[in-house]
Amino acid sequence: MTRNGLMAAVAALALCGAAVGSTALAATPANIAAAMADKGRPATETARDAARKPGELLEFAAVKPGQTVVDLIMGGGYFTRLLSVAVGPKGQVIAYQPSEFIQFQAKYAEDQKAVAGAYANVKPLTASLGALDLPDNVDMVLTVQNYHDLHLTPFPKDTAAKVNAEVFKSLKPGGLYVIVDHVAVAGSGLEPAMKVHRIDPAIIRQEVEAAGFKFEGESPMLKDASDPHTANVFDPAIRGKTDQAVLKFRKPA
């Protein structure tokens, strides 16, 4: 190959690489990119993005402008803020904070109030888990690192079943229920929920499908093969580095 021919080939490859890069950048939906870039997000939250992969999760949950979505057990509001920008001014986020959590720690109420005050399309909802009443005809319900809490021993044993039934009733036909949680040892039953704040994904599937949902699929985005699945998720040695299941269910149309 001549020198001119070699240079032309290199230039062509460079252009091809630039095109591929542009395609990769453009692959993130604009509404999700805007959510990730939101200047209203606290630095303490954006610092966790690399580990939590919220952009990928919102894509997996098919979040679109104009939707009504539920952040089920919102905690500090990490995903509430992201969802608010992702659904946009014509959409709405129901930010649910269980009264049991607020009784346990008043900061949960403060966080809910702060997020709802900063984002006009966020509607706070507070009720006990046993009396949860979500609005009807919502597009998507997301709960992150909280499903295992439905099996904490202070709560009635049918709490998960009641919450799943309410989510099913609330979603429009074809709506999505997306669950992320810390993985427990397979076959370990419900004991890890209280002891180490984890749950066997097989239990999630069994319970959610029993409520009428169809399993749509799972994503490996938060898998971590180095997690032994036995450590408490709040252990500093593993906190923020747990193996997590990312499951998606659909209400039949």
Backbone as numpy.savetxt, mean C-alpha at the origin, in Angstrom:
# Nx Ny Nz CAx CAy CAz Cx Cy Cz
35.55 -2.73 -40.19 34.70 -1.53 -40.19 35.58 -0.29 -40.19
35.25 0.72 -41.00 36.02 1.95 -41.05 35.78 2.75 -39.79
36.68 3.76 -39.56 36.51 4.62 -38.39 35.18 5.35 -38.43
34.82 5.86 -39.63 33.54 6.56 -39.76 32.36 5.63 -39.49
32.50 4.39 -39.97 31.44 3.42 -39.75 31.29 3.08 -38.27
32.43 2.95 -37.57 32.41 2.65 -36.14 31.76 3.78 -35.36
32.12 5.02 -35.72 31.56 6.17 -35.01 30.05 6.26 -35.25
29.63 5.93 -36.46 28.20 5.96 -36.76 27.45 4.92 -35.94
28.08 3.74 -35.78 27.44 2.68 -35.00 27.32 3.06 -33.54
28.41 3.67 -33.01 28.39 4.12 -31.62 27.29 5.16 -31.40
27.20 6.10 -32.37 26.18 7.14 -32.26 24.79 6.54 -32.28
24.59 5.53 -33.14 23.29 4.89 -33.22 22.93 4.19 -31.91
23.93 3.52 -31.31 23.69 2.85 -30.04 23.37 3.86 -28.95
24.08 5.00 -28.98 23.82 6.04 -27.98 22.40 6.56 -28.10
21.96 6.79 -29.34 20.60 7.26 -29.56 19.58 6.24 -29.10
19.89 4.97 -29.39 19.00 3.88 -28.97 18.90 3.83 -27.44
20.06 3.97 -26.77 20.08 3.96 -25.31 19.30 5.12 -24.74
19.44 6.30 -25.38 18.70 7.47 -24.91 17.21 7.25 -25.05
16.81 6.61 -26.16 15.39 6.34 -26.39 14.85 5.38 -25.35
15.65 4.33 -25.05 15.23 3.37 -24.04 15.10 4.05 -22.69
16.07 4.91 -22.36 16.01 5.63 -21.09 14.79 6.52 -21.01
14.47 7.21 -22.12 13.32 8.07 -22.13 12.04 7.26 -21.94
11.99 6.09 -22.57 10.82 5.23 -22.44 10.65 4.77 -21.00
11.80 4.43 -20.34 11.74 3.98 -18.95 11.22 5.09 -18.05
11.71 6.33 -18.30 11.27 7.45 -17.49 9.79 7.73 -17.72
9.36 7.60 -18.98 7.98 7.90 -19.32 7.03 6.81 -18.86
7.58 5.66 -18.47 6.73 4.53 -18.09 5.96 4.79 -16.81
6.46 5.64 -15.92 5.75 5.96 -14.69 4.60 6.91 -15.03
3.37 6.55 -14.71 2.24 7.43 -15.00 2.45 8.81 -14.38
1.99 9.83 -15.06 2.22 11.21 -14.63 1.66 11.48 -13.24
0.49 10.91 -12.94 -0.11 11.18 -11.63 0.72 10.59 -10.49
1.34 9.43 -10.74 2.17 8.80 -9.72 3.52 9.52 -9.59
4.07 9.95 -10.72 5.30 10.73 -10.67 5.08 12.02 -9.89
3.92 12.65 -10.08 3.60 13.88 -9.36 3.48 13.61 -7.86
2.89 12.47 -7.51 2.75 12.11 -6.10 4.11 11.93 -5.44
5.01 11.27 -6.14 6.34 11.05 -5.60 7.11 12.36 -5.44
6.83 13.33 -6.31 7.56 14.60 -6.30 6.90 15.66 -5.42
5.80 15.32 -4.77 5.05 16.27 -3.96 5.94 16.90 -2.88
6.04 18.21 -2.91 6.88 18.94 -1.94 6.27 18.94 -0.54
5.01 18.57 -0.43 4.38 18.54 0.88 4.73 17.33 1.70
5.39 16.36 1.09 5.76 15.15 1.82 6.94 15.43 2.76
6.86 15.02 4.02 7.96 15.24 4.96 9.22 14.50 4.53
10.36 15.07 4.83 11.64 14.44 4.48 11.79 13.07 5.14
11.19 12.90 6.31 11.27 11.60 6.99 10.55 10.51 6.20
9.57 10.93 5.38 8.85 9.96 4.57 9.55 9.70 3.24
10.02 10.75 2.60 10.70 10.55 1.31 11.97 9.73 1.49
12.57 9.82 2.67 13.79 9.05 2.94 13.51 7.54 2.95
12.24 7.17 3.10 11.87 5.75 3.16 11.44 5.20 1.80
11.41 6.06 0.79 10.88 5.64 -0.51 11.68 4.50 -1.14
12.99 4.54 -1.01 13.82 3.51 -1.66 13.45 2.12 -1.13
13.15 2.03 0.15 12.82 0.74 0.75 11.35 0.36 0.52
10.46 1.35 0.51 9.02 1.05 0.45 8.47 1.00 -0.98
9.21 1.58 -1.93 8.82 1.55 -3.35 7.36 1.96 -3.58
6.99 3.13 -3.10 5.58 3.53 -3.20 5.11 3.76 -4.63
5.99 4.25 -5.49 5.59 4.47 -6.88 5.19 3.17 -7.54
6.00 2.14 -7.35 5.70 0.83 -7.93 4.41 0.26 -7.33
4.21 0.50 -6.03 3.01 -0.03 -5.38 1.75 0.66 -5.92
1.81 1.97 -6.09 0.63 2.68 -6.61 0.33 2.27 -8.05
1.37 1.97 -8.83 1.14 1.44 -10.18 0.48 0.07 -10.10
0.96 -0.78 -9.20 0.41 -2.11 -9.02 -1.07 -2.02 -8.62
-1.39 -0.99 -7.83 -2.77 -0.78 -7.37 -3.61 -0.03 -8.40
-3.02 0.30 -9.54 -3.72 0.95 -10.66 -4.42 2.24 -10.23
-3.71 3.06 -9.44 -4.28 4.32 -8.97 -4.31 5.33 -10.11
-5.50 5.92 -10.33 -5.68 6.85 -11.44 -6.35 8.13 -10.97
-6.14 9.23 -11.70 -6.81 10.49 -11.35 -8.33 10.33 -11.34
-8.96 10.98 -10.39 -10.42 10.96 -10.31 -10.99 9.82 -9.50
-10.16 8.89 -9.05 -10.67 7.75 -8.28 -10.99 8.14 -6.84
-11.85 7.35 -6.23 -12.07 7.40 -4.79 -11.39 6.16 -4.21
-10.44 6.38 -3.29 -9.67 5.28 -2.73 -9.67 5.38 -1.21
-9.36 4.26 -0.58 -9.33 4.20 0.88 -7.93 3.80 1.33
-7.37 4.60 2.26 -6.14 4.20 2.94 -6.59 3.59 4.26
-6.65 2.26 4.27 -7.23 1.52 5.39 -6.18 1.34 6.49
-6.41 2.00 7.61 -5.47 2.10 8.73 -4.26 2.93 8.24
-4.44 4.22 8.21 -3.51 5.14 7.56 -2.21 5.37 8.33
-2.20 5.06 9.63 -0.97 5.28 10.40 -0.57 6.75 10.39
0.69 7.01 10.02 1.19 8.37 9.98 0.82 9.14 8.72
0.22 8.46 7.75 -0.23 9.13 6.54 0.72 9.07 5.37
1.72 8.20 5.44 2.70 8.07 4.36 2.01 7.85 3.02
1.11 6.87 2.97 0.43 6.59 1.70 -0.76 7.52 1.46
-1.33 8.09 2.51 -2.44 9.02 2.32 -2.00 10.21 1.48
-0.84 10.76 1.80 -0.33 11.90 1.03 -0.11 11.53 -0.43
0.52 10.39 -0.66 0.78 9.95 -2.02 -0.52 9.73 -2.80
-1.47 9.08 -2.17 -2.74 8.81 -2.83 -3.48 10.10 -3.15
-3.40 11.08 -2.26 -4.08 12.35 -2.47 -3.66 13.01 -3.79
-2.36 13.08 -4.00 -1.85 13.70 -5.23 -2.13 12.80 -6.43
-2.01 11.49 -6.24 -2.19 10.56 -7.36 -3.62 10.55 -7.90
-4.63 10.71 -7.04 -6.01 10.73 -7.53 -6.42 12.14 -7.96
-5.68 13.15 -7.50 -5.90 14.51 -7.96 -7.13 15.18 -7.35
-7.36 16.44 -7.72 -8.44 17.22 -7.12 -9.84 16.68 -7.39
-10.01 15.89 -8.45 -11.32 15.31 -8.74 -11.52 13.96 -8.07
-10.47 13.48 -7.41 -10.55 12.23 -6.68 -10.68 12.48 -5.19
-10.78 11.39 -4.43 -10.90 11.52 -2.98 -10.19 10.35 -2.29
-9.59 10.66 -1.13 -8.96 9.63 -0.32 -9.68 9.56 1.02
-10.21 8.40 1.34 -10.79 8.17 2.67 -9.66 7.68 3.56
-9.29 8.50 4.54 -8.16 8.17 5.42 -8.70 7.61 6.72
-8.69 6.29 6.83 -9.28 5.63 7.99 -8.25 5.35 9.07
-8.56 5.88 10.26 -7.73 5.64 11.44 -8.61 4.99 12.50
-8.40 3.74 12.84 -9.27 3.08 13.83 -9.22 3.77 15.19
-10.38 3.86 15.82 -10.43 4.49 17.15 -9.57 3.72 18.15
-9.42 2.40 17.94 -8.58 1.61 18.84 -7.13 2.08 18.79
-6.67 2.45 17.58 -5.30 2.93 17.44 -5.13 4.28 18.11
-6.13 5.13 17.97 -6.07 6.47 18.58 -6.07 6.36 20.10
-6.84 5.43 20.62 -6.85 5.22 22.07 -5.50 4.72 22.56
-4.84 3.94 21.73 -3.53 3.41 22.09 -2.47 4.50 22.04
-2.58 5.40 21.04 -1.58 6.45 20.87 -2.23 7.68 20.24
-2.30 8.78 20.99 -2.99 9.99 20.53 -2.39 10.57 19.25
-1.13 10.27 18.99 -0.47 10.81 17.80 -1.18 10.38 16.51
-1.85 9.22 16.54 -2.56 8.77 15.35 -3.65 9.77 14.96
-4.32 10.34 15.96 -5.34 11.36 15.68 -4.70 12.64 15.16
-3.56 12.99 15.73 -2.85 14.20 15.30 -2.38 14.06 13.85
-1.86 12.89 13.51 -1.39 12.66 12.14 -2.56 12.73 11.15
-3.68 12.14 11.51 -4.84 12.16 10.63 -5.32 13.60 10.40
-5.38 14.37 11.47 -5.82 15.76 11.37 -4.86 16.58 10.51
-3.56 16.35 10.68 -2.56 17.11 9.93 -2.65 16.82 8.43
-2.79 15.55 8.08 -2.84 15.19 6.65 -4.13 15.70 6.03
-5.25 15.55 6.71 -6.53 16.02 6.18 -6.53 17.54 6.04
-5.82 18.22 6.93 -5.75 19.68 6.85 -4.88 20.18 5.71
-3.92 19.35 5.31 -2.97 19.75 4.26 -3.43 19.37 2.86
-4.32 18.39 2.75 -4.76 17.89 1.45 -6.28 17.94 1.38
-6.79 18.80 0.50 -8.23 19.09 0.45 -9.08 17.88 0.08
-8.52 16.94 -0.64 -9.32 15.79 -1.08 -9.22 14.59 -0.14
-8.66 14.81 1.05 -8.57 13.74 2.05 -9.72 13.88 3.05
-10.49 12.82 3.18 -11.61 12.82 4.12 -11.27 11.88 5.28
-11.12 12.41 6.49 -10.78 11.54 7.62 -11.98 10.71 8.06
-11.70 9.50 8.47 -12.74 8.61 8.98 -12.20 7.91 10.21
-12.96 7.99 11.29 -12.55 7.35 12.54 -13.73 6.56 13.09
-13.52 5.30 13.30 -14.52 4.43 13.89 -13.79 3.20 14.40
-14.44 2.43 15.23 -13.79 1.20 15.69 -13.76 0.21 14.54
-12.83 -0.72 14.59 -12.72 -1.73 13.53 -14.01 -2.54 13.40
-14.67 -2.78 14.52 -15.90 -3.56 14.49 -17.09 -2.80 13.95
-16.99 -1.47 13.91 -18.11 -0.65 13.43 -17.74 0.12 12.16
-16.74 -0.37 11.43 -16.27 0.31 10.22 -17.39 0.40 9.19
-17.59 1.60 8.66 -18.61 1.84 7.64 -17.99 2.72 6.56
-17.45 2.09 5.53 -16.81 2.82 4.44 -17.86 3.29 3.45
-17.56 4.36 2.70 -18.50 4.79 1.66 -18.60 3.73 0.57
-19.69 3.76 -0.15 -19.90 2.78 -1.22 -19.27 3.24 -2.53
-19.05 2.28 -3.42 -18.63 2.55 -4.79 -17.22 3.11 -4.90
-16.30 2.70 -4.01 -14.91 3.16 -4.11 -14.16 2.30 -5.11
-13.07 2.84 -5.63 -12.31 2.17 -6.68 -11.24 1.22 -6.15
-10.64 1.58 -5.01 -9.52 0.79 -4.52 -9.37 0.99 -3.02
-9.03 -0.09 -2.33 -8.72 -0.03 -0.90 -7.30 -0.56 -0.72
-6.49 0.23 -0.03 -5.09 -0.13 0.20 -4.83 -0.22 1.70
-4.20 -1.29 2.13 -3.75 -1.35 3.52 -2.32 -1.88 3.53
-1.44 -1.14 4.19 0.00 -1.43 4.15 0.54 -1.71 5.55
1.03 -2.91 5.74 1.67 -3.35 6.99 0.70 -3.33 8.18
-0.58 -3.53 7.88 -1.58 -3.47 8.94 -2.54 -4.64 8.97
-2.56 -5.46 7.95 -3.56 -6.54 7.94 -3.38 -7.45 9.15
-2.13 -7.70 9.54 -1.90 -8.58 10.70 -2.53 -8.02 11.97
-2.68 -6.68 12.03 -3.26 -6.06 13.22 -4.70 -6.49 13.45
-5.37 -6.91 12.40 -6.75 -7.36 12.54 -6.83 -8.64 13.37
-5.67 -9.26 13.61 -5.63 -10.49 14.39 -4.93 -10.30 15.74
-4.75 -9.06 16.18 -4.19 -8.84 17.50 -5.16 -9.36 18.55
-4.65 -9.94 19.60 -5.50 -10.62 20.58 -6.50 -9.70 21.31
-6.24 -8.39 21.48 -7.26 -7.57 22.12 -8.54 -7.42 21.30
-8.48 -7.70 19.99 -9.64 -7.52 19.13 -10.46 -8.81 19.05
-11.76 -8.70 18.83 -12.59 -9.91 18.64 -12.05 -10.77 17.51
-12.23 -12.07 17.61 -11.65 -12.99 16.64 -12.22 -12.83 15.23
-13.39 -12.22 15.11 -13.98 -12.05 13.79 -13.67 -10.69 13.17
-12.70 -9.97 13.73 -12.39 -8.62 13.24 -11.98 -8.63 11.77
-11.08 -9.51 11.40 -10.63 -9.56 10.00 -11.79 -9.86 9.07
-12.63 -10.80 9.44 -13.77 -11.17 8.60 -14.71 -9.99 8.42
-14.95 -9.24 9.50 -15.85 -8.07 9.41 -15.25 -6.98 8.55
-13.96 -6.73 8.70 -13.32 -5.68 7.90 -13.31 -6.08 6.43
-12.98 -7.32 6.14 -12.97 -7.77 4.74 -14.36 -7.69 4.12
-15.38 -8.01 4.89 -16.75 -7.93 4.39 -17.12 -6.48 4.09
-16.69 -5.56 4.94 -16.99 -4.15 4.73 -16.24 -3.61 3.51
-15.01 -4.02 3.33 -14.25 -3.61 2.15 -14.93 -4.13 0.89
-15.38 -5.37 0.92 -16.07 -5.96 -0.24 -17.33 -5.17 -0.56
-18.11 -4.83 0.45 -19.34 -4.06 0.25 -19.04 -2.68 -0.31
-17.96 -2.09 0.16 -17.62 -0.71 -0.21 -17.14 -0.58 -1.66
-16.38 -1.55 -2.12 -15.79 -1.45 -3.45 -16.84 -1.58 -4.56
-16.64 -0.85 -5.64 -17.49 -1.03 -6.81 -17.14 -2.36 -7.48
-18.02 -2.93 -8.26 -17.68 -4.16 -8.99 -16.42 -3.94 -9.84
-15.47 -4.84 -9.71 -14.20 -4.69 -10.42 -13.16 -3.92 -9.62
-13.55 -3.40 -8.44 -12.61 -2.65 -7.61 -11.54 -3.52 -7.00
-10.43 -2.88 -6.59 -9.26 -3.61 -6.10 -9.06 -3.46 -4.59
-8.59 -4.53 -3.99 -8.20 -4.56 -2.58 -6.74 -4.99 -2.58
-5.85 -4.07 -2.17 -4.40 -4.31 -2.22 -3.86 -4.35 -0.80
-3.16 -5.43 -0.49 -2.67 -5.66 0.87 -1.17 -5.89 0.86
-0.47 -5.17 1.72 0.97 -5.35 1.90 1.20 -5.68 3.37
1.97 -6.73 3.63 2.26 -7.01 5.04 3.55 -7.81 5.18
4.09 -7.78 6.41 5.31 -8.50 6.74 5.04 -10.00 6.75
5.92 -10.76 6.14 5.72 -12.21 5.99 6.16 -12.97 7.23
5.29 -13.88 7.67 5.62 -14.80 8.76 5.99 -16.16 8.17
6.51 -17.02 9.02 6.86 -18.38 8.59 5.61 -19.08 8.08
5.72 -19.74 6.94 4.59 -20.46 6.37 4.06 -21.50 7.33
2.75 -21.53 7.50 2.14 -22.51 8.38 2.20 -22.18 9.85
2.61 -20.97 10.19 2.80 -20.59 11.60 1.53 -20.12 12.28
0.43 -20.09 11.56 -0.83 -19.69 12.17 -0.90 -18.21 12.47
-1.72 -17.84 13.44 -1.95 -16.43 13.73 -1.09 -15.89 14.88
-0.36 -16.75 15.54 0.46 -16.31 16.68 1.46 -15.21 16.32
2.09 -15.25 15.14 3.06 -14.20 14.81 2.46 -12.79 14.73
1.16 -12.69 14.49 0.54 -11.36 14.40 0.76 -10.57 15.68
0.61 -11.22 16.79 0.77 -10.55 18.08 2.23 -10.52 18.52
2.94 -11.61 18.29 4.30 -11.73 18.83 5.35 -10.95 18.03
5.25 -10.99 16.69 6.29 -10.36 15.87 5.73 -9.45 14.78
4.40 -9.24 14.80 3.72 -8.34 13.86 3.91 -8.77 12.40
3.66 -10.04 12.16 3.75 -10.63 10.83 2.55 -11.54 10.61
2.37 -11.94 9.34 1.31 -12.88 9.03 1.69 -13.71 7.82
1.28 -14.98 7.83 1.49 -15.87 6.70 0.60 -15.40 5.55
1.16 -15.08 4.38 0.33 -14.62 3.25 -0.78 -15.58 2.87
-0.59 -16.87 3.14 -1.63 -17.85 2.83 -2.90 -17.57 3.64
-2.73 -17.07 4.86 -3.89 -16.73 5.69 -4.62 -15.54 5.09
-3.87 -14.55 4.63 -4.51 -13.39 3.99 -5.36 -13.85 2.81
-4.77 -14.65 1.95 -5.50 -15.12 0.77 -6.77 -15.87 1.17
-6.64 -16.76 2.12 -7.79 -17.57 2.54 -8.92 -16.67 3.05
-8.57 -15.71 3.89 -9.59 -14.86 4.50 -10.22 -13.90 3.49
-9.40 -13.31 2.64 -9.92 -12.33 1.68 -10.76 -13.03 0.60
-10.33 -14.18 0.15 -11.12 -14.91 -0.83 -12.43 -15.40 -0.21
-12.42 -15.70 1.08 -13.65 -16.12 1.77 -14.68 -15.00 1.80
-14.21 -13.75 1.70 -15.11 -12.59 1.69 -15.72 -12.36 0.31
-15.27 -13.12 -0.69 -15.84 -12.99 -2.03 -14.89 -12.46 -3.08
-13.68 -12.09 -2.69 -12.71 -11.53 -3.62 -12.05 -12.61 -4.47
-11.59 -12.22 -5.64 -10.80 -13.08 -6.50 -9.34 -12.62 -6.44
-8.45 -13.57 -6.24 -7.02 -13.24 -6.20 -6.56 -12.86 -7.59
-5.99 -11.65 -7.70 -5.57 -11.14 -9.00 -4.08 -11.37 -9.26
-3.28 -11.39 -8.19 -1.86 -11.60 -8.38 -1.06 -10.98 -7.25
0.26 -11.18 -7.30 1.14 -10.60 -6.30 2.38 -10.05 -6.98
3.06 -9.16 -6.29 4.27 -8.55 -6.82 5.45 -8.90 -5.92
6.62 -9.14 -6.52 7.81 -9.44 -5.72 8.57 -8.17 -5.30
7.99 -7.00 -5.51 8.73 -5.75 -5.33 9.33 -5.57 -3.93
8.70 -6.15 -2.91 9.19 -5.97 -1.53 9.70 -7.27 -0.91
10.03 -8.23 -1.76 10.57 -9.49 -1.24 12.00 -9.29 -0.76
12.38 -10.02 0.29 13.75 -9.99 0.81 14.08 -11.38 1.34
14.86 -12.11 0.57 15.18 -13.49 0.91 16.04 -13.62 2.16
16.65 -12.53 2.60 17.52 -12.59 3.78 16.73 -12.53 5.10
15.45 -12.23 5.02 14.62 -12.13 6.22 14.30 -13.54 6.73
14.63 -13.84 7.98 14.34 -15.18 8.52 12.86 -15.39 8.86
12.06 -14.31 8.81 10.61 -14.37 9.06 10.25 -14.62 10.52
11.23 -14.57 11.40 10.95 -14.86 12.81 11.18 -13.65 13.72
11.93 -12.65 13.24 12.25 -11.49 14.07 11.08 -10.52 14.13
10.93 -9.87 15.27 9.92 -8.81 15.41 10.24 -7.70 14.42
9.24 -7.21 13.70 9.50 -6.22 12.64 10.01 -4.89 13.21
9.86 -4.69 14.53 10.36 -3.47 15.15 11.79 -3.63 15.68
12.34 -4.81 15.53 13.73 -5.05 15.92 14.62 -4.17 15.04
15.46 -3.31 15.63 16.30 -2.42 14.82 17.16 -3.15 13.79
17.47 -4.41 14.05 18.31 -5.16 13.12 17.62 -5.46 11.80
16.29 -5.43 11.83 15.56 -5.79 10.60 14.50 -4.76 10.21
14.24 -3.80 11.06 13.19 -2.82 10.77 13.47 -2.11 9.44
12.47 -2.07 8.58 12.62 -1.45 7.27 13.24 -2.37 6.24
13.56 -3.60 6.64 14.21 -4.55 5.72 13.52 -5.91 5.74
12.25 -5.94 6.07 11.54 -7.21 6.15 11.10 -7.69 4.77
10.84 -8.98 4.70 10.24 -9.57 3.51 8.75 -9.29 3.59
8.20 -8.69 2.52 6.79 -8.31 2.55 6.03 -8.89 1.37
4.83 -9.36 1.65 3.94 -9.82 0.59 3.16 -8.65 0.05
2.98 -8.60 -1.27 2.18 -7.55 -1.92 1.13 -8.27 -2.75
-0.10 -8.26 -2.26 -1.18 -9.05 -2.83 -2.29 -8.16 -3.38
-2.86 -8.56 -4.50 -3.95 -7.79 -5.11 -5.15 -8.69 -5.34
-6.31 -8.22 -4.88 -7.58 -8.93 -5.02 -8.57 -8.03 -5.74
-9.51 -8.65 -6.44 -10.52 -7.89 -7.17 -11.93 -8.35 -6.77
-12.82 -7.38 -6.61 -14.23 -7.70 -6.41 -14.82 -8.07 -7.76
-15.41 -9.23 -7.89 -15.94 -9.63 -9.20 -16.90 -8.59 -9.79
-16.82 -8.38 -11.08 -17.70 -7.41 -11.75 -19.12 -7.94 -11.83
